[in-house]
Amino acid sequence: MTLREALSVAAAQLASNEHLRPTATRDAELLLLHTLRIPRTTLIAHPGNELNASQRTAYENSIARRLRHEPVQYITGQQEFYGLTLKVTPAVLIPRPETEHLVEAVLKLLPSNKPLKIADIGTGSGAIAIALAVHLPQASISALDISTEALAVATTNAREHNVADRIRFLQSDLLSALDHEAETFDAIVSNPPYVAETDRPTLHPQVREYEPATALFAGETGLDIYRRLIPQAHRALKPNRLLALEIGHDQQNAIASLLQTWHNLSSINDLQNIPRVTLAWRPANPLTIR
């Protein structure tokens, strides 16, 4: 079987599944390139090349996994994020392009030529912390997650991108592992769980059945983590410093209410014009956070 034939058969199989149809051709190609360890240019230039028996079996196994709705990123073991190739496993949420808006917003607001202390809450694969460390060479980052398995993945990614010496990984339920009296931050960033439990049935099977539930769901309305995180962030931030949060669909007003005592609230829309990032500044005076 040639590369062209294998790709055609696989794309047809994936397209027969209603959930996989929109990305069938792309997924079939990505998995073929991964299986053969070849660049796309080779596939384009030599579509008549033959797969040997072991290659064909490996490719068929990858397609079978995808037909069970396993995410392509877990099959290949990697995902691109903000120009970085990151290792991903079922222990971590797959980094999304939407989260790049959060990184971009923070980089625009923080100076790149000054020492900074930043906390990334719910770091997962380490995507946000590593991207910030790469682009803020004087920053020192604390990356926190409740999952030891996620922290192991994040540590590997930090080493791969040569920023492990500036990122401290801590197991923590939000900011609970930190001593707020002894340590405060110039910025706190987070892409926390924010999917409402009531939305669970509507999620794509590859998300609902494979990605870690603890990184997705946050109570009936999806706001449970924000309600805990925002007061903790207030205690851990220096006065007049930045809190940057990724938020879910239709959560902008609810998050603004939770941040009503903070200053200079603003939001950033994603490419679908949906509010995706909320930015707020801790007031200089101590205020009660509701």
C-alpha positions, 0 to 999 in steps of 0.5 A: 500500500502506498502513502497516498492509498493509506492516507485515503483509506484512513481519512475515509474511516475517520470521516465515517465517524460523525465526531471525527468527520470535520478533521478526518483528512488532517488527522489521517495525515498527522498520524501518518507523518507521526507513524513514519517520522517523516515531514509533510514535504516527503509525503507531498513529494513521494506519495507513491512510496510503499509502507512496509508491513510494520509501518502499515500495522502501526498506522492502522493501530493509530487510526483505530485509537483515533476512531475510539475518539482518543485525541491525536495529541495523546497518540502522537504525545505532543502539541504545539503551543506558542511556537513550542513543541510540548509533551502531552499525556492523558495526565494533562489538558491539551494546550489550546490555541485560545490559551495563547491569548492569555500568554500574549496579553501577559507578555504585553503587560509585563516588562521583559527586561526586569526581574519578575515573580510570576505564579502559574496556577494549574500549570498542567503541561507547563504550557503557560509557565514555559512560554512566559519563561522563554519570553521573559528571560529575567522572570522566576516562575512558580508553577503549581498543580494539584496533580503530581503526574501533570507536574512530571510532564511539565518538568520534562517540558521545562527541561526540554526548552531550557527554562527548568532553572527558572521554574519551580514546580510545586504540588498545590491545591491552587495557591495553598502550598505557598506562604503568602506572608513570605512570598508575593508575586508580580503576576498570577496567571491561570487557565483553571478548570471552568467547564460547568458540570451541566455541560459535560454531556455536550462536550466532544467525546475526545474531551469528555472521555480522555482529558482529565476531568479535574482540569476541566470541570468546576462545579455546576456553573463552572465558577467554583475554582474562580471563587477560591482562586481570586481571594487567594490571588489577592493575598498572594499578589503585590499591590497594583499587580496583575491577575490574568485568567482564562475564562469560559463561554458566557462567564465574563459577567460572573467573573467581573462580579467576583473581581468587583473590588479589583482595579482596571478590569478588561477582557480579550476576545478570542478569534471567534470574538468570545471573551476569553481572557480577563485581566485585573489589577490588585488594588493597593489597599487591602479590600475584602474580596467577596 
